[in-house]
Amino acid sequence: MSIDATIDVRRQGLRQPGAVARVLGGRLPAIASIVLAAAALGSGCAFKSPSGRADASMSALGVEKRPYQIRVGDALDVRFYKTPELNLDKVPVRSDGKISLDLVGDVQAAGIGTDELSSNLAQAYSKELQDPQIAVIVRSFGGQVFIGGEVNKPATLNFTEGLTALEAIQGAGGFNMEASLENVVLVRRAGDHYEGYRLFLKKALTGDDYTQDVALQPNDVVYVPKSRIANLNVMVNQYITKMIPQVPIGLPVF
Protein backbone atom coordinates (compact mmCIF):
# COMPACT_ATOMS: atom_id res chain seq x y z
CA MET A 1 0.00 0.00 0.00
CA SER A 2 1.35 3.42 -0.92
CA ILE A 3 2.00 6.17 1.64
CA ASP A 4 -0.85 8.28 0.22
CA ALA A 5 -3.23 5.35 0.51
CA THR A 6 -2.16 4.70 4.11
CA ILE A 7 -2.74 8.34 5.08
CA ASP A 8 -6.15 8.30 3.41
CA VAL A 9 -7.16 5.15 5.32
CA ARG A 10 -6.13 6.73 8.65
CA ARG A 11 -8.07 9.89 7.87
CA GLN A 12 -11.13 7.85 7.01
CA GLY A 13 -10.76 5.97 10.32
CA LEU A 14 -10.64 9.20 12.32
CA ARG A 15 -13.80 10.43 10.63
CA GLN A 16 -15.76 7.43 11.86
CA PRO A 17 -17.99 8.04 14.93
CA GLY A 18 -16.11 7.56 18.19
CA ALA A 19 -12.72 7.18 16.51
CA VAL A 20 -11.16 10.20 18.22
CA ALA A 21 -12.52 9.08 21.58
CA ARG A 22 -10.96 5.64 21.07
CA VAL A 23 -7.59 7.19 20.20
CA LEU A 24 -7.66 9.54 23.17
CA GLY A 25 -8.97 6.83 25.46
CA GLY A 26 -5.72 4.94 25.26
CA ARG A 27 -3.74 8.07 26.02
CA LEU A 28 -5.87 9.68 28.69
CA PRO A 29 -4.02 8.07 31.63
CA ALA A 30 -0.70 9.48 30.39
CA ILE A 31 -2.23 12.88 29.62
CA ALA A 32 -3.89 12.95 33.04
CA SER A 33 -0.55 12.25 34.73
CA ILE A 34 1.09 15.09 32.86
CA VAL A 35 -1.78 17.46 33.68
CA LEU A 36 -1.35 16.65 37.37
CA ALA A 37 2.39 17.25 37.12
CA ALA A 38 1.74 20.54 35.35
CA ALA A 39 -0.68 21.56 38.08
CA ALA A 40 1.94 20.79 40.71
CA LEU A 41 4.44 22.83 38.73
CA GLY A 42 2.09 25.78 38.60
CA SER A 43 1.41 25.68 42.34
CA GLY A 44 5.05 25.21 43.37
CA CYS A 45 8.27 26.88 42.41
CA ALA A 46 9.35 26.02 38.86
CA PHE A 47 12.94 27.00 39.52
CA LYS A 48 14.93 26.06 42.60
CA SER A 49 16.21 29.38 43.90
CA PRO A 50 19.37 29.74 45.99
CA SER A 51 18.95 30.21 49.72
CA GLY A 52 20.89 33.47 49.86
CA ARG A 53 18.91 36.71 50.10
CA ALA A 54 20.00 40.21 49.14
CA ASP A 55 20.19 42.78 51.92
CA ALA A 56 20.58 46.55 52.16
CA SER A 57 24.40 46.34 52.27
CA MET A 58 24.39 44.88 48.73
CA SER A 59 22.26 47.64 47.23
CA ALA A 60 23.66 50.55 45.23
CA LEU A 61 22.93 52.87 48.16
CA GLY A 62 24.88 50.63 50.52
CA VAL A 63 27.86 50.45 48.18
CA GLU A 64 27.96 54.24 47.71
CA LYS A 65 28.53 54.67 51.44
CA ARG A 66 31.72 52.59 51.32
CA PRO A 67 35.00 53.90 49.89
CA TYR A 68 35.99 52.25 46.63
CA GLN A 69 38.54 49.48 46.83
CA ILE A 70 40.81 48.86 43.87
CA ARG A 71 40.14 45.55 42.10
CA VAL A 72 42.02 43.23 39.79
CA GLY A 73 41.69 44.46 36.20
CA ASP A 74 41.38 48.16 37.11
CA ALA A 75 43.56 50.64 35.26
CA LEU A 76 45.22 53.32 37.40
CA ASP A 77 46.78 56.68 36.65
CA VAL A 78 49.69 57.57 38.96
CA ARG A 79 50.51 61.27 39.27
CA PHE A 80 53.77 62.69 40.70
CA TYR A 81 53.24 66.38 41.41
CA LYS A 82 56.90 67.38 41.87
CA THR A 83 58.27 65.02 39.23
CA PRO A 84 55.68 64.80 36.42
CA GLU A 85 58.15 62.98 34.22
CA LEU A 86 57.37 59.90 36.31
CA ASN A 87 53.62 60.09 35.65
CA LEU A 88 52.04 56.85 34.47
CA ASP A 89 48.73 56.26 32.69
CA LYS A 90 46.48 53.21 32.78
CA VAL A 91 48.69 51.00 34.91
CA PRO A 92 46.92 47.61 35.02
CA VAL A 93 46.22 45.83 38.29
CA ARG A 94 47.47 42.31 37.66
CA SER A 95 45.73 39.09 38.61
CA ASP A 96 47.89 38.92 41.75
CA GLY A 97 46.54 42.33 42.80
CA LYS A 98 49.80 44.22 42.25
CA ILE A 99 51.03 46.98 39.95
CA SER A 100 54.55 47.39 38.59
CA LEU A 101 56.26 50.78 38.87
CA ASP A 102 59.68 52.14 38.01
CA LEU A 103 62.16 52.45 40.88
CA VAL A 104 60.01 50.60 43.46
CA GLY A 105 58.92 47.46 41.59
CA ASP A 106 55.71 45.61 42.49
CA VAL A 107 53.25 47.25 44.88
CA GLN A 108 50.01 45.79 46.26
CA ALA A 109 46.99 47.69 44.92
CA ALA A 110 43.91 45.44 44.95
CA GLY A 111 41.84 45.47 48.11
CA ILE A 112 42.77 48.98 49.27
CA GLY A 113 41.52 52.47 48.44
CA THR A 114 43.24 55.05 46.26
CA ASP A 115 44.20 57.22 49.25
CA GLU A 116 45.88 54.30 51.00
CA LEU A 117 47.72 53.31 47.84
CA SER A 118 48.87 56.92 47.35
CA SER A 119 50.26 56.92 50.89
CA ASN A 120 52.01 53.58 50.35
CA LEU A 121 53.57 54.81 47.12
CA ALA A 122 54.78 58.01 48.75
CA GLN A 123 56.47 55.95 51.42
CA ALA A 124 58.02 53.60 48.86
CA TYR A 125 59.31 56.47 46.69
CA SER A 126 60.68 58.40 49.69
CA LYS A 127 63.84 56.34 49.30
CA GLU A 128 64.31 57.68 45.77
CA LEU A 129 62.60 61.11 45.84
CA GLN A 130 62.54 64.00 48.27
CA ASP A 131 59.11 64.51 49.85
CA PRO A 132 57.16 62.75 47.04
CA GLN A 133 53.51 63.74 46.57
CA ILE A 134 51.58 61.10 44.67
CA ALA A 135 47.96 60.70 43.69
CA VAL A 136 46.28 57.58 42.31
CA ILE A 137 43.22 57.80 40.05
CA VAL A 138 41.09 54.87 38.89
CA ARG A 139 40.92 55.46 35.15
CA SER A 140 38.82 52.43 34.23
CA PHE A 141 37.24 49.48 36.00
CA GLY A 142 38.19 45.90 35.28
CA GLY A 143 36.03 42.82 34.92
CA GLN A 144 32.77 41.94 33.26
CA VAL A 145 29.28 40.85 34.28
CA PHE A 146 27.31 38.10 32.55
CA ILE A 147 23.55 38.33 31.92
CA GLY A 148 21.61 35.29 30.70
CA GLY A 149 18.35 33.39 30.85
CA GLU A 150 15.04 35.01 29.94
CA VAL A 151 16.36 38.30 28.61
CA ASN A 152 16.01 39.54 25.05
CA LYS A 153 19.74 39.69 24.30
CA PRO A 154 21.96 37.65 26.68
CA ALA A 155 25.17 39.61 27.00
CA THR A 156 28.55 40.08 28.59
CA LEU A 157 28.86 43.67 29.80
CA ASN A 158 31.90 45.62 30.89
CA PHE A 159 31.73 46.30 34.60
CA THR A 160 31.27 49.88 35.81
CA GLU A 161 31.17 50.95 39.44
CA GLY A 162 27.58 51.25 40.66
CA LEU A 163 26.08 49.04 37.94
CA THR A 164 22.95 47.36 39.33
CA ALA A 165 21.16 44.13 38.41
CA LEU A 166 18.27 45.95 36.72
CA GLU A 167 20.64 48.20 34.77
CA ALA A 168 22.59 45.17 33.57
CA ILE A 169 19.40 43.35 32.53
CA GLN A 170 18.32 46.46 30.63
CA GLY A 171 21.72 46.41 28.92
CA ALA A 172 20.88 42.85 27.82
CA GLY A 173 17.66 43.97 26.14
CA GLY A 174 15.41 43.75 29.20
CA PHE A 175 13.19 40.91 30.41
CA ASN A 176 11.39 38.85 27.80
CA MET A 177 7.75 37.74 28.08
CA GLU A 178 8.64 34.48 29.86
CA ALA A 179 10.86 35.95 32.58
CA SER A 180 10.31 35.49 36.29
CA LEU A 181 11.00 38.77 38.08
CA GLU A 182 10.75 37.14 41.52
CA ASN A 183 13.38 34.42 41.10
CA VAL A 184 16.33 36.18 39.50
CA VAL A 185 19.58 34.53 40.54
CA LEU A 186 22.85 36.29 41.30
CA VAL A 187 25.99 34.13 41.37
CA ARG A 188 28.98 35.81 43.00
CA ARG A 189 32.46 34.59 43.74
CA ALA A 190 33.43 34.74 47.40
CA GLY A 191 37.05 33.75 47.88
CA ASP A 192 37.50 30.14 46.81
CA HIS A 193 33.80 29.40 46.26
CA TYR A 194 30.64 30.82 44.71
CA GLU A 195 27.54 32.07 46.51
CA GLY A 196 24.03 32.35 45.10
CA TYR A 197 21.40 34.96 45.95
CA ARG A 198 17.73 35.22 45.04
CA LEU A 199 16.70 38.70 43.87
CA PHE A 200 13.07 39.83 44.07
CA LEU A 201 13.42 42.38 41.30
CA LYS A 202 9.67 42.79 40.97
CA LYS A 203 9.72 44.46 44.40
CA ALA A 204 12.42 46.84 43.20
CA LEU A 205 10.40 47.75 40.10
CA THR A 206 7.25 48.41 42.11
CA GLY A 207 9.17 50.45 44.68
CA ASP A 208 8.39 48.08 47.55
CA ASP A 209 12.04 47.19 48.18
CA TYR A 210 14.79 49.01 46.31
CA THR A 211 17.49 46.99 48.07
CA GLN A 212 16.69 44.02 45.82
CA ASP A 213 18.33 45.88 42.93
CA VAL A 214 21.82 44.98 44.12
CA ALA A 215 25.03 46.63 42.98
CA LEU A 216 27.02 44.18 40.90
CA GLN A 217 30.67 43.25 41.21
CA PRO A 218 33.14 42.15 38.52
CA ASN A 219 32.47 38.61 37.21
CA ASP A 220 28.95 38.45 38.70
CA VAL A 221 26.47 36.26 36.84
CA VAL A 222 22.82 37.32 36.69
CA TYR A 223 20.43 34.58 35.53
CA VAL A 224 16.73 35.20 34.84
CA PRO A 225 14.69 31.96 34.93
CA LYS A 226 11.37 31.26 33.26
CA SER A 227 8.18 32.15 35.09
CA ARG A 228 5.89 29.36 36.34
CA ILE A 229 3.38 30.11 33.61
CA ALA A 230 6.08 29.93 30.94
CA ASN A 231 7.26 26.55 32.25
CA LEU A 232 3.69 25.33 32.30
CA ASN A 233 3.15 26.43 28.70
CA VAL A 234 6.29 24.58 27.63
CA MET A 235 5.09 21.40 29.32
CA VAL A 236 1.64 21.67 27.76
CA ASN A 237 3.13 22.20 24.31
CA GLN A 238 5.72 19.43 24.56
CA TYR A 239 3.79 16.69 26.31
CA ILE A 240 0.08 17.33 25.95
CA THR A 241 -0.60 19.12 22.66
CA LYS A 242 1.65 16.73 20.76
CA MET A 243 -0.16 13.69 22.22
CA ILE A 244 -3.54 14.78 20.89
CA PRO A 245 -4.04 13.66 17.28
CA GLN A 246 -4.82 16.30 14.72
CA VAL A 247 -8.33 15.58 13.54
CA PRO A 248 -9.03 16.71 9.96
CA ILE A 249 -11.99 19.05 9.66
CA GLY A 250 -14.08 18.56 6.54
CA LEU A 251 -15.08 21.69 4.68
CA PRO A 252 -18.74 22.01 3.70
CA VAL A 253 -19.50 21.44 0.04
CA PHE A 254 -21.80 23.97 -1.58
C-alpha atoms as a printed R data frame, in Angstrom:
    type eleno elety resid chain resno       x      y      z
1   ATOM     1    CA   MET     A     1   0.000  0.000  0.000
2   ATOM     2    CA   SER     A     2   1.354  3.423 -0.922
3   ATOM     3    CA   ILE     A     3   1.996  6.167  1.644
4   ATOM     4    CA   ASP     A     4  -0.851  8.284  0.223
5   ATOM     5    CA   ALA     A     5  -3.233  5.355  0.512
6   ATOM     6    CA   THR     A     6  -2.158  4.700  4.110
7   ATOM     7    CA   ILE     A     7  -2.737  8.341  5.083
8   ATOM     8    CA   ASP     A     8  -6.152  8.296  3.414
9   ATOM     9    CA   VAL     A     9  -7.157  5.150  5.320
10  ATOM    10    CA   ARG     A    10  -6.128  6.727  8.654
11  ATOM    11    CA   ARG     A    11  -8.069  9.889  7.871
12  ATOM    12    CA   GLN     A    12 -11.134  7.853  7.012
13  ATOM    13    CA   GLY     A    13 -10.757  5.967 10.321
14  ATOM    14    CA   LEU     A    14 -10.642  9.202 12.319
15  ATOM    15    CA   ARG     A    15 -13.800 10.434 10.630
16  ATOM    16    CA   GLN     A    16 -15.756  7.432 11.861
17  ATOM    17    CA   PRO     A    17 -17.992  8.039 14.931
18  ATOM    18    CA   GLY     A    18 -16.109  7.559 18.192
19  ATOM    19    CA   ALA     A    19 -12.717  7.185 16.510
20  ATOM    20    CA   VAL     A    20 -11.156 10.200 18.224
21  ATOM    21    CA   ALA     A    21 -12.519  9.077 21.580
22  ATOM    22    CA   ARG     A    22 -10.963  5.644 21.071
23  ATOM    23    CA   VAL     A    23  -7.593  7.193 20.197
24  ATOM    24    CA   LEU     A    24  -7.661  9.536 23.171
25  ATOM    25    CA   GLY     A    25  -8.972  6.835 25.462
26  ATOM    26    CA   GLY     A    26  -5.723  4.935 25.262
27  ATOM    27    CA   ARG     A    27  -3.739  8.073 26.015
28  ATOM    28    CA   LEU     A    28  -5.866  9.679 28.685
29  ATOM    29    CA   PRO     A    29  -4.016  8.069 31.633
30  ATOM    30    CA   ALA     A    30  -0.696  9.479 30.386
31  ATOM    31    CA   ILE     A    31  -2.229 12.878 29.624
32  ATOM    32    CA   ALA     A    32  -3.894 12.951 33.042
33  ATOM    33    CA   SER     A    33  -0.555 12.246 34.729
34  ATOM    34    CA   ILE     A    34   1.086 15.092 32.865
35  ATOM    35    CA   VAL     A    35  -1.777 17.459 33.679
36  ATOM    36    CA   LEU     A    36  -1.349 16.651 37.369
37  ATOM    37    CA   ALA     A    37   2.388 17.252 37.119
38  ATOM    38    CA   ALA     A    38   1.735 20.540 35.355
39  ATOM    39    CA   ALA     A    39  -0.678 21.556 38.078
40  ATOM    40    CA   ALA     A    40   1.943 20.788 40.707
41  ATOM    41    CA   LEU     A    41   4.441 22.830 38.734
42  ATOM    42    CA   GLY     A    42   2.086 25.779 38.600
43  ATOM    43    CA   SER     A    43   1.412 25.677 42.340
44  ATOM    44    CA   GLY     A    44   5.047 25.210 43.365
45  ATOM    45    CA   CYS     A    45   8.272 26.876 42.411
46  ATOM    46    CA   ALA     A    46   9.347 26.017 38.861
47  ATOM    47    CA   PHE     A    47  12.944 26.999 39.517
48  ATOM    48    CA   LYS     A    48  14.929 26.063 42.600
49  ATOM    49    CA   SER     A    49  16.211 29.377 43.898
50  ATOM    50    CA   PRO     A    50  19.367 29.743 45.990
51  ATOM    51    CA   SER     A    51  18.949 30.212 49.720
52  ATOM    52    CA   GLY     A    52  20.889 33.471 49.855
53  ATOM    53    CA   ARG     A    53  18.909 36.712 50.103
54  ATOM    54    CA   ALA     A    54  19.997 40.210 49.139
55  ATOM    55    CA   ASP     A    55  20.189 42.782 51.923
56  ATOM    56    CA   ALA     A    56  20.581 46.549 52.156
57  ATOM    57    CA   SER     A    57  24.396 46.344 52.270
58  ATOM    58    CA   MET     A    58  24.391 44.878 48.732
59  ATOM    59    CA   SER     A    59  22.260 47.644 47.230
60  ATOM    60    CA   ALA     A    60  23.664 50.545 45.233
61  ATOM    61    CA   LEU     A    61  22.930 52.874 48.159
62  ATOM    62    CA   GLY     A    62  24.877 50.627 50.524
63  ATOM    63    CA   VAL     A    63  27.859 50.447 48.179
64  ATOM    64    CA   GLU     A    64  27.962 54.236 47.710
65  ATOM    65    CA   LYS     A    65  28.534 54.668 51.442
66  ATOM    66    CA   ARG     A    66  31.718 52.591 51.323
67  ATOM    67    CA   PRO     A    67  34.996 53.897 49.892
68  ATOM    68    CA   TYR     A    68  35.988 52.253 46.632
69  ATOM    69    CA   GLN     A    69  38.544 49.482 46.829
70  ATOM    70    CA   ILE     A    70  40.806 48.861 43.870
71  ATOM    71    CA   ARG     A    71  40.142 45.555 42.096
72  ATOM    72    CA   VAL     A    72  42.018 43.231 39.785
73  ATOM    73    CA   GLY     A    73  41.686 44.461 36.203
74  ATOM    74    CA   ASP     A    74  41.378 48.156 37.113
75  ATOM    75    CA   ALA     A    75  43.562 50.637 35.256
76  ATOM    76    CA   LEU     A    76  45.219 53.318 37.404
77  ATOM    77    CA   ASP     A    77  46.778 56.679 36.650
78  ATOM    78    CA   VAL     A    78  49.685 57.567 38.960
79  ATOM    79    CA   ARG     A    79  50.510 61.274 39.267
80  ATOM    80    CA   PHE     A    80  53.773 62.691 40.700
81  ATOM    81    CA   TYR     A    81  53.235 66.382 41.408
82  ATOM    82    CA   LYS     A    82  56.895 67.383 41.874
83  ATOM    83    CA   THR     A    83  58.271 65.022 39.227
84  ATOM    84    CA   PRO     A    84  55.676 64.801 36.424
85  ATOM    85    CA   GLU     A    85  58.151 62.982 34.221
86  ATOM    86    CA   LEU     A    86  57.374 59.899 36.314
87  ATOM    87    CA   ASN     A    87  53.621 60.090 35.652
88  ATOM    88    CA   LEU     A    88  52.041 56.845 34.471
89  ATOM    89    CA   ASP     A    89  48.729 56.260 32.689
90  ATOM    90    CA   LYS     A    90  46.484 53.208 32.778
91  ATOM    91    CA   VAL     A    91  48.691 51.003 34.912
92  ATOM    92    CA   PRO     A    92  46.922 47.615 35.022
93  ATOM    93    CA   VAL     A    93  46.224 45.832 38.289
94  ATOM    94    CA   ARG     A    94  47.467 42.313 37.657
95  ATOM    95    CA   SER     A    95  45.729 39.091 38.612
96  ATOM    96    CA   ASP     A    96  47.889 38.921 41.748
97  ATOM    97    CA   GLY     A    97  46.544 42.332 42.801
98  ATOM    98    CA   LYS     A    98  49.796 44.218 42.250
99  ATOM    99    CA   ILE     A    99  51.031 46.976 39.949
100 ATOM   100    CA   SER     A   100  54.549 47.392 38.587
101 ATOM   101    CA   LEU     A   101  56.259 50.781 38.874
102 ATOM   102    CA   ASP     A   102  59.683 52.139 38.014
103 ATOM   103    CA   LEU     A   103  62.163 52.448 40.885
104 ATOM   104    CA   VAL     A   104  60.007 50.603 43.457
105 ATOM   105    CA   GLY     A   105  58.917 47.461 41.595
106 ATOM   106    CA   ASP     A   106  55.713 45.613 42.495
107 ATOM   107    CA   VAL     A   107  53.250 47.247 44.880
108 ATOM   108    CA   GLN     A   108  50.008 45.786 46.262
109 ATOM   109    CA   ALA     A   109  46.992 47.686 44.918
110 ATOM   110    CA   ALA     A   110  43.906 45.443 44.952
111 ATOM   111    CA   GLY     A   111  41.844 45.470 48.109
112 ATOM   112    CA   ILE     A   112  42.775 48.982 49.265
113 ATOM   113    CA   GLY     A   113  41.517 52.472 48.441
114 ATOM   114    CA   THR     A   114  43.237 55.049 46.256
115 ATOM   115    CA   ASP     A   115  44.195 57.216 49.255
116 ATOM   116    CA   GLU     A   116  45.880 54.300 50.996
117 ATOM   117    CA   LEU     A   117  47.723 53.309 47.837
118 ATOM   118    CA   SER     A   118  48.869 56.920 47.351
119 ATOM   119    CA   SER     A   119  50.265 56.920 50.893
120 ATOM   120    CA   ASN     A   120  52.007 53.575 50.350
121 ATOM   121    CA   LEU     A   121  53.572 54.806 47.120
122 ATOM   122    CA   ALA     A   122  54.782 58.012 48.749
123 ATOM   123    CA   GLN     A   123  56.472 55.951 51.423
124 ATOM   124    CA   ALA     A   124  58.016 53.597 48.859
125 ATOM   125    CA   TYR     A   125  59.311 56.469 46.689
126 ATOM   126    CA   SER     A   126  60.678 58.402 49.690
127 ATOM   127    CA   LYS     A   127  63.844 56.337 49.301
128 ATOM   128    CA   GLU     A   128  64.306 57.675 45.775
129 ATOM   129    CA   LEU     A   129  62.599 61.110 45.842
130 ATOM   130    CA   GLN     A   130  62.536 64.001 48.267
131 ATOM   131    CA   ASP     A   131  59.109 64.507 49.851
132 ATOM   132    CA   PRO     A   132  57.157 62.754 47.043
133 ATOM   133    CA   GLN     A   133  53.510 63.744 46.574
134 ATOM   134    CA   ILE     A   134  51.584 61.099 44.672
135 ATOM   135    CA   ALA     A   135  47.956 60.697 43.692
136 ATOM   136    CA   VAL     A   136  46.278 57.581 42.309
137 ATOM   137    CA   ILE     A   137  43.222 57.804 40.046
138 ATOM   138    CA   VAL     A   138  41.088 54.867 38.893
139 ATOM   139    CA   ARG     A   139  40.918 55.461 35.153
140 ATOM   140    CA   SER     A   140  38.820 52.426 34.231
141 ATOM   141    CA   PHE     A   141  37.241 49.481 36.003
142 ATOM   142    CA   GLY     A   142  38.188 45.901 35.285
143 ATOM   143    CA   GLY     A   143  36.034 42.823 34.917
144 ATOM   144    CA   GLN     A   144  32.766 41.938 33.259
145 ATOM   145    CA   VAL     A   145  29.282 40.849 34.278
146 ATOM   146    CA   PHE     A   146  27.311 38.104 32.553
147 ATOM   147    CA   ILE     A   147  23.546 38.326 31.920
148 ATOM   148    CA   GLY     A   148  21.610 35.291 30.701
149 ATOM   149    CA   GLY     A   149  18.350 33.394 30.852
150 ATOM   150    CA   GLU     A   150  15.044 35.008 29.940
151 ATOM   151    CA   VAL     A   151  16.365 38.302 28.609
152 ATOM   152    CA   ASN     A   152  16.012 39.544 25.052
153 ATOM   153    CA   LYS     A   153  19.742 39.686 24.303
154 ATOM   154    CA   PRO     A   154  21.964 37.652 26.684
155 ATOM   155    CA   ALA     A   155  25.171 39.607 27.001
156 ATOM   156    CA   THR     A   156  28.553 40.075 28.592
157 ATOM   157    CA   LEU     A   157  28.865 43.670 29.802
158 ATOM   158    CA   ASN     A   158  31.903 45.620 30.886
159 ATOM   159    CA   PHE     A   159  31.734 46.305 34.599
160 ATOM   160    CA   THR     A   160  31.275 49.877 35.810
161 ATOM   161    CA   GLU     A   161  31.172 50.946 39.440
162 ATOM   162    CA   GLY     A   162  27.583 51.254 40.661
163 ATOM   163    CA   LEU     A   163  26.081 49.036 37.944
164 ATOM   164    CA   THR     A   164  22.947 47.358 39.334
165 ATOM   165    CA   ALA     A   165  21.160 44.130 38.408
166 ATOM   166    CA   LEU     A   166  18.268 45.955 36.723
167 ATOM   167    CA   GLU     A   167  20.637 48.197 34.770
168 ATOM   168    CA   ALA     A   168  22.591 45.167 33.570
169 ATOM   169    CA   ILE     A   169  19.403 43.352 32.529
170 ATOM   170    CA   GLN     A   170  18.322 46.459 30.631
171 ATOM   171    CA   GLY     A   171  21.719 46.408 28.918
172 ATOM   172    CA   ALA     A   172  20.882 42.850 27.819
173 ATOM   173    CA   GLY     A   173  17.659 43.972 26.143
174 ATOM   174    CA   GLY     A   174  15.410 43.746 29.198
175 ATOM   175    CA   PHE     A   175  13.193 40.909 30.405
176 ATOM   176    CA   ASN     A   176  11.388 38.851 27.799
177 ATOM   177    CA   MET     A   177   7.754 37.744 28.080
178 ATOM   178    CA   GLU     A   178   8.639 34.482 29.864
179 ATOM   179    CA   ALA     A   179  10.863 35.954 32.581
180 ATOM   180    CA   SER     A   180  10.306 35.491 36.291
181 ATOM   181    CA   LEU     A   181  11.003 38.770 38.085
182 ATOM   182    CA   GLU     A   182  10.755 37.141 41.516
183 ATOM   183    CA   ASN     A   183  13.376 34.423 41.100
184 ATOM   184    CA   VAL     A   184  16.326 36.185 39.498
185 ATOM   185    CA   VAL     A   185  19.580 34.528 40.541
186 ATOM   186    CA   LEU     A   186  22.848 36.288 41.300
187 ATOM   187    CA   VAL     A   187  25.985 34.128 41.373
188 ATOM   188    CA   ARG     A   188  28.983 35.809 43.000
189 ATOM   189    CA   ARG     A   189  32.459 34.593 43.744
190 ATOM   190    CA   ALA     A   190  33.433 34.745 47.404
191 ATOM   191    CA   GLY     A   191  37.050 33.752 47.882
192 ATOM   192    CA   ASP     A   192  37.496 30.144 46.810
193 ATOM   193    CA   HIS     A   193  33.795 29.404 46.262
194 ATOM   194    CA   TYR     A   194  30.641 30.822 44.713
195 ATOM   195    CA   GLU     A   195  27.538 32.066 46.508
196 ATOM   196    CA   GLY     A   196  24.028 32.348 45.104
197 ATOM   197    CA   TYR     A   197  21.400 34.957 45.945
198 ATOM   198    CA   ARG     A   198  17.733 35.221 45.041
199 ATOM   199    CA   LEU     A   199  16.700 38.698 43.869
200 ATOM   200    CA   PHE     A   200  13.069 39.830 44.075
201 ATOM   201    CA   LEU     A   201  13.422 42.384 41.295
202 ATOM   202    CA   LYS     A   202   9.665 42.792 40.971
203 ATOM   203    CA   LYS     A   203   9.716 44.462 44.401
204 ATOM   204    CA   ALA     A   204  12.417 46.835 43.202
205 ATOM   205    CA   LEU     A   205  10.404 47.750 40.104
206 ATOM   206    CA   THR     A   206   7.247 48.408 42.114
207 ATOM   207    CA   GLY     A   207   9.173 50.447 44.683
208 ATOM   208    CA   ASP     A   208   8.386 48.082 47.554
209 ATOM   209    CA   ASP     A   209  12.039 47.191 48.177
210 ATOM   210    CA   TYR     A   210  14.794 49.015 46.307
211 ATOM   211    CA   THR     A   211  17.492 46.986 48.073
212 ATOM   212    CA   GLN     A   212  16.687 44.022 45.823
213 ATOM   213    CA   ASP     A   213  18.326 45.875 42.932
214 ATOM   214    CA   VAL     A   214  21.817 44.984 44.121
215 ATOM   215    CA   ALA     A   215  25.033 46.627 42.982
216 ATOM   216    CA   LEU     A   216  27.024 44.180 40.896
217 ATOM   217    CA   GLN     A   217  30.671 43.252 41.214
218 ATOM   218    CA   PRO     A   218  33.137 42.147 38.520
219 ATOM   219    CA   ASN     A   219  32.473 38.615 37.207
220 ATOM   220    CA   ASP     A   220  28.954 38.450 38.698
221 ATOM   221    CA   VAL     A   221  26.466 36.262 36.838
222 ATOM   222    CA   VAL     A   222  22.817 37.317 36.687
223 ATOM   223    CA   TYR     A   223  20.426 34.578 35.526
224 ATOM   224    CA   VAL     A   224  16.734 35.199 34.835
225 ATOM   225    CA   PRO     A   225  14.686 31.955 34.931
226 ATOM   226    CA   LYS     A   226  11.370 31.261 33.264
227 ATOM   227    CA   SER     A   227   8.181 32.149 35.090
228 ATOM   228    CA   ARG     A   228   5.894 29.364 36.344
229 ATOM   229    CA   ILE     A   229   3.381 30.106 33.606
230 ATOM   230    CA   ALA     A   230   6.083 29.934 30.937
231 ATOM   231    CA   ASN     A   231   7.262 26.549 32.253
232 ATOM   232    CA   LEU     A   232   3.687 25.330 32.302
233 ATOM   233    CA   ASN     A   233   3.155 26.430 28.703
234 ATOM   234    CA   VAL     A   234   6.293 24.575 27.628
235 ATOM   235    CA   MET     A   235   5.094 21.404 29.324
236 ATOM   236    CA   VAL     A   236   1.644 21.666 27.760
237 ATOM   237    CA   ASN     A   237   3.131 22.198 24.307
238 ATOM   238    CA   GLN     A   238   5.719 19.430 24.556
239 ATOM   239    CA   TYR     A   239   3.791 16.692 26.314
240 ATOM   240    CA   ILE     A   240   0.077 17.333 25.947
241 ATOM   241    CA   THR     A   241  -0.596 19.123 22.665
242 ATOM   242    CA   LYS     A   242   1.652 16.732 20.756
243 ATOM   243    CA   MET     A   243  -0.156 13.693 22.218
244 ATOM   244    CA   ILE     A   244  -3.545 14.778 20.892
245 ATOM   245    CA   PRO     A   245  -4.044 13.665 17.277
246 ATOM   246    CA   GLN     A   246  -4.819 16.304 14.716
247 ATOM   247    CA   VAL     A   247  -8.334 15.581 13.540
248 ATOM   248    CA   PRO     A   248  -9.028 16.714  9.956
249 ATOM   249    CA   ILE     A   249 -11.985 19.049  9.655
250 ATOM   250    CA   GLY     A   250 -14.076 18.557  6.539
251 ATOM   251    CA   LEU     A   251 -15.081 21.692  4.679
252 ATOM   252    CA   PRO     A   252 -18.742 22.007  3.696
253 ATOM   253    CA   VAL     A   253 -19.503 21.440  0.036
254 ATOM   254    CA   PHE     A   254 -21.799 23.972 -1.579
